[in-house]
């Protein structure tokens, strides 16, 4: 299947942001990786690097939402679903050679303190992910307030564990986070 030039630019930018961050990624490099001309990049993204990054972060956010949804929907028990998600993140990070961490987190950290479109799309992605976990917990019978707070905790812990796993080149931080999050989720049934 043929992908459009715009789509190639977005995907290339997403991968570069994931591996190098926003600051370390240049517009010329994005064009080169996408096998597109610099003129094409500016044609589709007149706002330049920030506009490309916003589209790439949205793309990455949707990709992670799909992974999260599949992991959560693959298990009936919410605690097992959280564990499955952590395990899948750990496996994918290891398979990437520890370089494909979360591009949303990378871009968010590099643009902290700004009121940028990048910060807004990062926040939206994190909120969407929390919503997926919250909905899984609600379907599992959790009260709304508990589901909301637990969902925030799950996403925060997984994001932090992913960074720790990447830095240490080890799956264990994610696997441990999955086990402990499952324990926390189960504790609400006690």
C-alpha positions, 0 to 999 in steps of 0.5 A: 500500500502506497503512503502519502508524502504527508503520512511519510513525513508524520511517521518519520518525524514520530520515529525521530522524536521518539529516538532523538527528542524534539530538540535533537530532531531537525526539519531537514532530517525529517525530510530526508528520513521521509524521502521527501523534499524540504519544500514538501514538508513546508507545503504540508506543514507551513508552521515548520518543525513545531507543526510537524511535531504536533502531527507526529505526537498526535500520530504517536499518541494514537499508536500508543492508544491502540497498543493500550486498548489492545492490551486492556481489551485482551484481558477481562480482569483489569489488574491482568490487563494492566500487567499485560500492557506493562509486559507489552511495553517492556517487550517492544522497548527491548525489541527496539534496542531500548531506543523507541521510548515514548515520543509523547513523554520526550516531547513533553519534557523538552517543552516543559514550561511553555504554552505551546501546541506541543504541550497541549497535544502531549497533555491530550494524549496522556488524558486520552490514555488515562481515559482508556484505563479509566473506562476499563476500570469502570467496566470492571465495576470500579467507582468513578472517582477510584477509576479516575485516580487509578487510571492517572496512577497507571499511566504515570507509573507506566510512563516513568517505568518506561523511561527507567527501563530505557535508561537501564536497558532492562525490562524489569522496571516495566515488569515490576511496575505492572506487577505492583499496579496489578496489586494496587488494582486488586487491592480495591476489591479487598 
